[in-house]
Amino acid sequence: MTDGPQDKDAGAPAKKPGRRRPPALNVRIPFFIPLWRRVLTVALIAGWAGVELFLGNPYWAMLAGGIGLFIAYEFFVGFDAEDFARGED
């Protein structure tokens, strides 16, 4: 007889904390491992935000700028080549 609840996952590997990102927001795929692809992607999105702002569409510019900031963070601040190789968060 045991005195407390048993841990069923005692031998399982530890999972990373946090929730999984929906597939549409998961940019950690093997395609983006080369640095030049990540730089080009961020530059294109930032350029698009500039075009929208130039054409007088501030809301679309903010949306593209926000996406650019998210992508820049994922590609440069939170970059871990192992995550990109596995295609996981």
C-alpha distances in whole Angstrom, upper triangle without the diagonal:
4,7,9,11,11,15,16,20,19,21,24,27,28,30,33,33,35,36,38,41,43,45,48,47,46,49,47,48,50,53,53,52,56,57,61,59,57,60,62,59,59,63,64,61,63,66,66,65,68,70,68,69,73,73,72,69,67,64,64,64,61,59,60,60,56,55,57,55,52,53,55,51,49,52,53,50,47,48,46,47,44,43,46,46,42,44,41,40
4,6,8,8,12,14,17,16,19,21,24,25,27,30,29,32,33,35,38,40,42,46,45,43,46,44,45,47,50,50,49,53,54,58,56,54,57,59,56,56,60,61,58,60,63,63,62,65,67,65,66,70,70,69,66,64,61,61,61,58,56,57,57,53,52,54,52,49,50,51,48,46,49,49,47,44,45,42,44,41,40,43,43,40,41,38,37
4,7,9,12,15,18,17,20,22,25,25,27,30,29,31,32,34,38,40,42,46,44,43,46,44,46,48,51,51,50,53,54,58,56,54,57,59,56,56,59,60,58,59,63,62,61,64,66,65,65,69,69,68,65,63,60,60,60,57,55,56,56,52,52,53,51,48,49,51,47,46,48,49,46,43,44,42,44,41,40,44,44,41,42,38,37
4,6,9,12,15,14,18,20,22,22,24,26,25,27,28,31,34,36,39,42,41,39,42,41,42,44,48,47,46,50,51,54,53,50,53,55,53,52,56,57,54,55,59,58,57,60,62,61,61,65,66,64,61,59,56,56,56,53,51,53,52,48,48,50,48,44,46,47,44,42,45,45,43,40,41,39,41,38,37,40,41,37,38,35,34
4,7,9,12,12,15,17,20,19,21,23,23,24,25,28,31,33,35,38,37,36,39,37,39,41,44,44,44,47,48,51,50,47,50,52,50,49,53,54,51,53,56,55,54,58,59,58,59,62,63,62,58,56,53,53,54,51,48,50,49,46,45,47,45,42,43,44,41,39,42,43,40,37,39,37,38,35,34,37,38,34,35,32,31
4,6,9,9,12,14,17,17,19,22,22,24,25,27,30,32,34,37,36,35,38,36,37,39,42,42,41,45,46,49,48,46,49,51,48,48,52,52,50,52,55,54,54,57,59,57,58,62,62,62,58,56,53,53,53,50,48,49,49,45,44,46,44,41,42,43,40,38,41,41,39,36,37,35,36,33,32,35,35,32,33,30,29
4,6,6,9,10,13,13,15,18,18,20,22,23,27,29,31,34,33,31,34,32,34,35,39,38,38,41,43,46,44,42,45,47,45,44,48,49,47,48,52,51,50,54,55,54,55,59,59,58,55,53,50,50,50,47,45,46,46,42,41,43,41,37,38,40,37,34,37,38,35,32,33,31,32,29,28,31,31,28,29,26,25
4,6,8,9,12,13,15,18,18,21,21,22,26,28,29,33,32,30,33,31,32,34,37,37,36,40,42,45,43,41,44,46,44,44,47,48,46,48,51,50,50,53,55,53,55,58,58,58,55,53,50,49,50,47,44,45,45,42,40,42,41,37,38,39,36,34,36,38,36,32,33,30,32,28,27,30,30,26,28,25,24
4,6,5,8,9,11,14,15,18,19,19,23,25,27,30,29,27,30,27,29,30,34,34,33,37,38,41,39,37,41,43,40,40,44,45,43,45,48,47,47,50,52,51,52,55,56,55,52,50,47,46,47,44,42,42,42,39,37,39,37,34,34,36,33,31,33,34,32,28,29,27,28,24,23,27,26,23,24,21,21
4,6,8,9,12,16,17,19,21,22,26,28,29,33,31,29,32,29,30,32,35,35,34,38,39,42,41,39,42,44,42,42,46,46,45,46,49,49,49,52,54,53,54,57,58,57,54,52,50,49,49,46,44,44,44,41,39,41,39,36,36,37,34,32,34,35,33,29,30,27,28,25,24,28,27,24,26,23,23
4,7,9,12,16,17,20,22,22,26,28,29,32,31,29,31,28,29,30,33,33,32,36,37,40,39,37,41,43,41,41,45,45,44,46,49,49,48,51,53,53,54,57,58,58,54,53,50,49,49,47,44,44,44,41,39,40,39,35,36,37,34,31,33,34,32,29,29,26,27,23,23,26,25,22,24,22,22
4,6,9,12,15,17,18,18,22,24,25,28,27,25,27,24,25,26,30,30,29,33,34,37,36,34,37,39,37,38,41,42,40,42,45,45,45,48,50,49,50,53,54,54,51,49,46,45,45,43,41,41,41,37,36,37,35,32,32,33,31,28,30,31,29,26,26,23,24,20,20,23,22,19,21,18,18
4,6,10,12,15,17,17,20,23,23,27,25,23,24,21,22,23,27,27,26,29,31,34,33,31,34,36,34,34,38,39,38,39,42,42,42,45,47,46,48,51,52,52,48,47,44,43,43,41,38,38,38,35,33,34,33,29,29,30,27,25,26,27,26,22,22,19,20,17,16,20,19,16,18,16,16
4,7,9,12,14,15,18,21,22,25,24,21,23,20,22,23,27,26,25,29,30,33,32,29,33,35,33,33,36,37,36,37,40,40,40,43,45,44,45,48,49,49,46,44,42,41,40,38,36,36,35,32,31,32,30,27,27,28,25,23,25,25,23,20,20,18,19,16,15,19,19,17,18,15,14
4,6,9,10,11,14,17,19,22,20,18,20,17,19,21,24,24,23,27,28,31,29,27,30,32,30,30,33,34,32,34,37,37,36,40,42,41,42,45,46,46,43,41,38,37,37,35,32,32,32,29,27,29,27,24,24,25,22,20,22,23,21,18,18,16,18,15,13,17,17,14,15,12,11
4,7,9,10,12,16,17,20,18,16,17,15,18,20,23,21,21,24,25,28,27,24,27,29,27,27,30,31,29,31,34,34,33,36,38,38,39,42,43,43,39,37,35,34,34,31,29,29,29,26,24,25,23,20,21,22,19,16,19,20,18,14,15,14,16,13,11,15,16,14,14,11,9
4,7,9,12,16,18,20,18,16,18,17,20,22,25,23,23,27,27,30,28,25,28,30,28,27,31,32,29,31,34,34,33,36,38,37,38,41,42,41,38,36,34,33,33,30,28,29,28,25,24,25,23,20,21,22,19,17,20,21,18,15,17,16,18,17,14,17,19,17,17,13,10
4,7,9,13,15,17,15,14,17,16,19,22,24,22,23,26,26,29,27,24,27,29,26,25,29,30,27,28,32,31,30,33,35,34,35,38,39,38,35,33,30,30,30,27,25,26,25,22,21,22,21,17,19,20,17,15,19,20,17,14,17,16,19,18,15,17,20,17,16,13,9
4,6,9,12,14,12,12,15,15,17,21,23,22,23,26,26,29,27,24,27,28,25,25,28,29,26,28,31,30,29,32,34,33,34,37,38,37,34,32,29,28,29,26,23,24,24,21,20,22,20,17,18,20,18,16,19,21,19,16,18,17,20,18,15,17,19,17,15,12,9
4,7,9,11,10,9,12,12,14,18,20,19,20,24,24,27,24,22,25,26,23,23,27,27,24,26,29,28,28,31,33,31,33,36,36,36,33,31,28,27,28,25,23,23,24,20,18,21,20,16,17,19,17,14,17,20,18,15,16,16,18,16,13,14,16,14,12,9,7
4,6,8,6,6,10,10,13,16,18,17,19,22,22,24,21,19,22,23,20,20,23,23,21,23,26,25,24,28,29,28,29,32,33,33,29,28,25,24,24,22,19,19,20,17,15,17,17,13,14,16,15,12,15,18,17,14,15,16,17,17,13,14,16,14,11,9,7
4,6,6,6,10,12,13,17,18,18,20,23,24,25,22,20,23,23,20,20,24,23,20,23,26,24,24,27,28,27,29,32,32,32,28,27,24,23,24,22,19,19,20,17,15,18,18,14,15,18,17,14,17,20,20,17,18,19,20,19,15,15,18,16,12,11,10
4,5,5,8,10,10,14,15,15,18,21,22,23,20,18,21,21,18,19,22,21,19,22,25,23,23,27,28,26,29,32,31,32,28,28,25,23,24,23,19,19,21,18,15,18,18,15,14,18,17,14,16,20,20,17,18,18,18,18,14,14,16,14,10,10,10
4,6,8,11,12,15,15,15,18,21,21,22,18,17,20,19,16,17,20,18,16,19,21,19,20,24,24,23,25,28,28,28,25,24,21,19,20,19,16,15,17,15,12,15,16,13,12,16,16,14,16,19,20,18,18,19,20,20,16,15,18,16,13,12,12
4,6,9,11,15,15,14,16,19,19,20,17,15,18,18,14,15,18,17,15,18,20,19,19,22,23,22,24,27,27,27,24,23,20,18,19,18,14,14,15,13,10,12,13,10,9,13,13,10,13,16,16,14,15,16,17,18,14,13,16,16,12,11,10
4,6,8,11,12,11,14,17,17,19,16,14,17,18,14,15,19,18,16,19,22,21,21,24,25,25,27,29,30,30,27,26,24,22,22,21,18,17,18,16,12,14,15,11,10,13,13,9,11,15,15,13,13,14,14,14,11,10,13,12,8,8,7
4,6,9,9,8,10,13,14,15,12,10,13,14,11,12,16,15,14,17,19,18,19,22,23,23,25,28,28,29,26,25,23,21,21,20,17,16,16,15,11,12,13,10,8,11,11,8,8,12,13,11,11,12,12,13,10,8,11,12,8,9,9
4,7,8,7,8,12,13,15,12,11,14,15,13,14,18,18,17,19,22,22,22,25,27,27,28,31,32,33,30,29,27,25,24,23,21,19,19,18,15,15,15,12,10,12,12,8,8,12,13,10,9,9,9,9,6,5,8,8,5,6,7
4,5,6,8,11,13,15,12,11,15,16,13,15,18,18,18,21,23,23,24,27,28,28,30,32,33,34,31,31,29,26,26,25,23,21,22,20,17,17,18,15,13,15,15,11,11,14,16,13,11,11,10,10,8,5,7,7,4,7,10
4,5,5,9,12,13,11,11,15,15,14,16,19,19,20,22,24,24,26,28,29,30,32,34,35,36,34,33,32,29,28,28,26,23,24,23,20,19,20,18,15,16,17,13,12,15,17,15,12,11,9,9,9,5,5,7,6,10,12
4,6,7,10,11,8,9,13,12,11,14,17,16,17,20,21,21,23,25,26,27,29,31,32,33,31,31,30,27,26,26,24,21,22,22,18,18,19,17,14,15,17,14,12,15,18,16,13,14,11,13,12,8,9,11,9,13,15
4,6,7,9,6,6,9,10,9,11,14,14,15,17,19,19,21,23,24,25,27,29,30,32,29,29,28,25,24,24,22,19,20,19,16,15,16,15,11,12,13,11,8,11,14,13,10,11,9,12,11,7,9,12,10,13,14
4,6,9,8,8,11,12,12,14,16,17,18,20,22,23,24,26,27,29,30,32,33,35,33,32,31,28,27,27,25,22,22,22,19,17,18,17,13,14,14,12,9,11,14,13,9,9,7,9,10,6,7,11,10,13,14
4,6,6,7,9,10,11,13,15,16,18,19,20,22,24,25,26,28,30,31,32,34,33,32,31,29,27,27,26,23,23,23,20,18,19,18,15,14,16,14,10,12,15,15,12,12,10,13,13,10,11,15,14,17,18
4,5,5,6,9,10,11,12,14,16,17,18,20,21,23,24,26,27,28,30,32,31,30,30,27,25,25,24,21,20,21,18,16,17,16,13,12,14,12,9,9,13,14,11,12,11,14,15,12,14,17,16,18,19
4,5,5,6,9,10,10,12,14,15,16,18,20,21,22,24,26,26,28,30,29,29,29,26,24,25,24,20,20,21,18,16,17,18,14,13,16,15,11,12,16,17,14,16,14,18,18,15,16,20,18,21,21
4,5,5,6,9,10,10,12,14,15,16,18,20,21,23,24,25,27,29,27,27,27,24,22,23,21,18,18,19,16,14,16,16,12,12,15,13,10,12,16,16,13,15,14,17,16,13,15,18,16,18,19
4,5,5,6,9,10,11,12,14,16,17,18,20,21,23,24,26,28,26,25,25,22,20,21,19,16,16,16,14,11,13,12,9,8,11,10,6,8,12,13,10,13,12,16,15,12,14,17,15,17,17
4,6,5,6,9,10,11,12,14,15,16,18,20,21,22,24,26,25,24,24,22,19,20,19,16,15,16,14,11,12,13,10,8,12,12,8,9,13,14,13,15,15,19,18,15,18,21,19,20,20
4,6,5,6,9,10,10,12,14,15,16,18,20,21,22,24,23,23,23,20,18,19,19,15,15,17,14,11,14,15,11,11,14,14,11,13,16,17,16,18,18,21,20,17,19,22,20,22,22
4,5,5,6,9,10,11,13,14,15,17,19,20,21,23,21,21,21,18,16,17,16,12,13,14,11,9,11,12,8,9,12,12,10,12,15,16,15,17,17,20,18,15,18,20,17,19,19
4,6,5,6,8,10,11,12,14,15,17,18,20,21,20,19,19,16,14,15,14,10,10,11,9,6,8,9,7,6,10,10,9,10,13,14,14,17,18,21,19,16,20,22,19,20,19
4,6,5,6,8,10,10,12,14,15,16,18,20,19,18,19,16,14,15,15,11,11,13,12,8,11,13,10,9,13,14,12,13,16,18,17,20,20,24,22,20,23,25,22,24,23
4,5,5,6,9,10,10,12,14,15,16,19,17,17,18,15,13,15,14,10,11,13,11,9,12,14,11,11,15,16,14,16,18,20,19,22,22,25,23,20,23,25,22,24,24
4,5,5,6,9,10,11,12,14,15,17,15,15,15,12,10,11,10,6,7,10,8,6,9,11,9,10,13,14,13,15,17,18,18,22,22,25,23,20,23,25,22,23,22
4,5,5,6,9,10,11,12,14,16,14,13,14,12,9,10,11,7,6,9,9,6,9,11,10,10,13,15,14,15,17,19,19,23,23,26,24,22,25,27,24,25,24
4,5,5,6,9,10,10,12,14,14,14,15,12,10,12,13,9,9,13,12,9,12,15,13,13,17,18,17,18,20,22,22,26,26,29,27,25,28,29,27,28,27
4,5,5,6,9,10,11,13,11,12,12,9,8,10,10,7,8,12,11,9,13,15,14,14,18,19,18,20,22,23,23,27,27,30,27,25,28,29,26,27,27
4,5,5,6,9,10,11,9,9,10,7,4,7,8,5,5,9,9,8,11,13,13,14,17,18,18,19,21,22,23,27,28,30,28,26,29,30,27,28,26
4,5,5,6,9,10,10,10,12,10,7,10,11,9,8,12,13,11,13,16,16,16,19,21,20,21,23,25,25,29,30,33,31,28,32,33,30,31,30
4,5,5,6,9,9,10,12,10,8,11,12,10,11,14,15,13,16,19,18,18,22,23,22,24,26,27,28,31,32,34,32,30,33,34,31,32,31
4,5,5,6,5,7,8,6,5,9,10,8,10,13,13,13,16,18,18,19,22,23,23,24,26,27,28,32,32,35,32,30,34,35,31,32,31
4,5,5,5,5,8,8,5,8,11,10,10,13,15,14,16,19,19,19,22,24,24,25,26,28,29,32,34,36,34,32,35,37,33,34,32
4,5,7,9,12,11,9,12,14,13,13,17,18,17,19,22,22,22,25,26,26,27,28,30,31,35,36,39,36,34,37,39,36,36,35
4,6,9,11,10,9,13,14,13,15,18,19,18,21,23,23,24,26,28,28,29,31,32,33,37,37,40,38,35,38,40,36,37,36
4,6,9,9,9,12,14,14,14,17,19,19,20,23,24,24,27,28,29,30,31,33,34,37,38,41,38,36,40,41,37,38,36
4,6,6,6,9,10,11,12,14,16,16,18,20,21,22,24,26,27,28,29,30,31,35,36,38,36,34,37,38,34,35,33
4,6,5,6,9,10,10,12,14,15,16,18,20,20,22,24,25,26,27,28,30,33,35,37,34,33,36,37,33,33,32
4,5,5,6,9,10,11,12,14,15,17,18,20,21,23,24,25,26,27,29,32,34,36,32,31,35,35,31,31,29
4,5,5,6,8,10,11,12,14,15,16,18,20,21,22,24,25,26,27,30,31,33,30,29,32,33,29,29,28
4,5,5,6,8,10,10,12,14,15,16,18,20,21,22,23,24,25,29,30,33,30,28,32,32,29,29,28
4,6,5,6,9,10,10,12,14,15,16,18,20,21,21,22,24,27,29,31,28,27,31,31,28,28,26
4,5,5,6,9,10,11,12,14,16,17,18,20,20,21,23,26,27,29,26,25,28,29,25,25,23
4,5,5,6,9,10,10,12,14,15,16,18,19,20,21,24,25,28,25,23,27,27,24,24,23
4,5,5,6,9,10,10,12,14,15,16,17,18,20,23,25,27,25,23,27,28,24,24,23
4,5,5,6,9,10,11,12,14,15,15,16,18,22,24,26,23,22,25,26,23,22,20
4,5,5,6,8,10,11,12,14,15,15,16,20,21,23,20,19,22,23,20,19,18
4,5,5,6,9,10,10,12,13,14,15,19,20,22,20,18,22,23,20,20,19
4,5,5,6,9,10,10,11,12,14,18,19,22,19,18,22,23,20,20,18
4,6,5,6,9,10,10,10,12,15,18,19,17,16,20,20,17,17,14
4,5,5,6,8,10,10,11,14,15,17,15,13,17,18,15,15,14
4,6,5,6,7,9,10,13,15,18,16,15,18,20,17,17,16
4,6,6,5,6,8,12,14,16,14,14,18,19,17,16,14
4,6,6,5,6,9,11,13,11,10,14,15,13,12,10
4,6,6,5,9,10,13,11,10,13,15,13,14,12
4,6,5,9,11,14,13,12,15,17,16,16,15
4,6,9,12,14,13,13,17,18,17,16,14
4,7,10,12,10,11,14,15,14,13,10
4,6,9,8,8,11,13,12,12,11
4,5,6,7,9,10,11,11,10
4,5,5,6,9,10,11,11
4,5,5,6,8,9,10
4,5,5,6,5,6
4,5,5,7,8
4,6,8,11
4,5,9
4,7
4
